Structures are given as structure tokens and as C-alpha cells.
Amino acid sequence: MGELASALDSLAADDLKPMSGPQLLDRLGELLVVQNRLAAEVIRTVRECELTQAAGYDGLKTMQSWLRGHGRLSSAAASRMVHSGRALEHLPAVAAGFAAGEVTAEQVAVIAPIAAAEKLAAAADRDVDVAAVERDLSAVAATAPHDELQDVVKVYLAALDPDGPEPDPTEGRRLSIGKHADGRISGRFDLDAVGGEKLQAALESIVQAVRPERDTRTRAQQQADALVQLADNALASGQLPSLRTVKPQVIVTIPLEDLVDPSTGPGAATTGFGAVLSAARARWVACDAGITRVVLDPDGVPLDYGRTKRLVTAGLRKAVEIRDRHCVFAGCSAPSHWCDVHHVAEWLADQGETSLQNSALLCERHHTKVHHGFRVERPPDGRWRTYRPDDTEIIIGPRL
């Protein structure tokens, strides 16, 4: 690893400005091959970590969750990496091309479905030579555009079961959401024909109901506005399931002086899911909202709700959510509505108070973990720290 880091340092020191176009392209081509080879080693290691249940050492259940927390990958990227590792055990030709740098990680993810247990069983029932198919797909991946590989894989999978039973349409539904630095979100979804028809009918009803004169919005903008309006309608109806005994709602936290100040106030407010808003946008949200007053100390921490009762009050829970925002266990970012409020010093055994100072947000899995040897602490610097049963701290990032 030290040699690899040194090689990367050397590459980073290269001055690219004097290089000509052909030189730069040659360099880029070689780097892409190296990138593929490095990705192959990462996925091979992820698979071995999964087989040995290494994530449990850091208090996590799966490698997906470890990659999200410690590797800071998106849910989609972490899942793709784990599934690719599993598939490559059944795809030796693809694995060899990947290790040689001829196949990309994206291409591996495209080919991986042919190695699913049900697909392998279907191939065996039809006497399909999966090894030959896999070699052909590896060759396509190494020589053809990405879209062409996708088409070939689709044709193969469709041919495996042309007359089989109608599949469950819900099994293929997917929705992934990514958050940008400025709080915006983007994503992609895949719906079956019926589910897609329902969504389009709901959006179109709102689009057609709101058609002001001289509307300059594009079709895409109209549908995006309709989607937000659909969420507004659902939240306002009060019919959505509760989140930890509380009806789902949009939560915006902003200092009182910024709320009443007429200036724009960039970066003055935060939302429940972590977006940062200007004071002006927060005031816009507050035009149709209930306002809860929470008094903070000079360091921005909600003042203690010291209690003698064990059960956490709604006010205390809100204060803990404002402070912690998500599960505080290292490597976990489960949102507040997935979390319990944990007594850091146990209420009964350690005579711990039901207070803000003695409370921590923990998702169900990690709430269980801290009652079975792990522990969380919040020292005076305000940063939560997590310790294993052997008292070693779980550190996020490279282990230097």
C-alpha cells in the first residue's frame, strides 16, 4: 500500500500543462486501466470482508452499511460493489478482464445479474453453457460501448425465460436519492408499467390543474413542481404513517434573530434531512408552519430538559434530534426518525438522568450494540465517539 501511495504521489506531481493532446490522452488511457485494476482489488477485498463478516468489528451488520459510513459511498454504489463481488465468484472470465483493467466496475455491475442464483438455475435447466456466454460478454465488455453491453445482457436474460410466469412487478422497483452540497437532491427510479402509470396519472392531474397563462416552465419543470405538490398534499392530509410516534413533517431549524431579520441570511437554517437553507427560504417555509421555540446555550446546544422520569418527552426528543440529527454510532447516518433516544448512562443500572446531556440518538441496531458491549460517549468537544467492547475507538477514514 505504501508503494501504491508513493506512485500516486508521483503521478500527482506531474505537470500536465506542457503535455500535448495525444500525450494527455495516452496518460488518461493508462490511468483508466489502472483505475479498473484498483477497482477490481477493492471489490475483491469487499467480498472477502463480507465472507469473514469483518463489518461486525466496527459494530455494523453488512458491508453495505460499512461502505456507506466508513467509505462515504452512496447506498447505490455500496450495494453495487457488494453485489459485484458476489457475482464475480461465478464469472471467472469477467473477473480476469476486470483484474487486467480491460473491464470497468460499471460493466461488471451490468453483467452481474447473469450470475444470480435463479438465472444460473434457469440456464442449467436449458443446458446453457454459462461459461461460454460469460466469456462472450467479457469480450463485448472489453471492446464494445457500454450501451451495447447492456443490450446484449438484456437479450440473454430475456431468452432464459421467454415463457415463464409473469414476474412480480414490484420486485424491479427502485428509487435512489442523492443529496448535493447545497441541499438539492437528484435521483433515478425504475417502476413497472402499472406503477409508472399511477405516478404519471397523479403528476398529470396536478400539472393540468395548474396551468397559468404564459407559463414558461418546461415540461420537466412542470412535472417536478407537481411531484413536490404531491408530497405537500400527502403531508397536509395527515394520513401518512407516523415516524417514531410523530406525524411526518418538514423540520427547519433557524435562530430566532435570523428568522425575524429581513435580510437573505445565507446558510442560516438547516432541515431535518441535513439541507442548508437561507433565512429567506426558511421564512418562506414558516409562512405555513407551526413554530416551536427551543432555547440554545451559547454553544448552540439545546438547554437541558433534566427529568426524573425514564420516558423521553416529546420536547426532549426534539432537542436531541436538533443536536444529533442522526444515529451517532460511528459510520452510521440513519435518520432521526429511525432512531431511539438512548440513555448514555443507563437509567436504572447507572442512575442516569433522562436529560439532554445523557441522551443520544441511536438506530435500533446500534441501540442494541451499545447494550451488548459497544459504547458511545460525547466529550466536551461535542463530537460523539464510539468504542468497541475492547475499548478501542472506531475511527472513520484511513487507518494511518
Helices and strands as residue ranges (DSSP letters): H 2-12, H 21-51, G 54-58, H 63-69, H 75-88, H 92-99, H 105-111, G 112-115, H 117-125, H 130-143, H 146-160, G 169-172, E 174-179, E 185-190, H 193-209, H 219-237, E 252-253, H 256-260, E 269-271, E 276-277, H 279-286, H 314-324, G 336-338, E 339-343, E 359-363, H 364-370, E 375-377, E 385-387
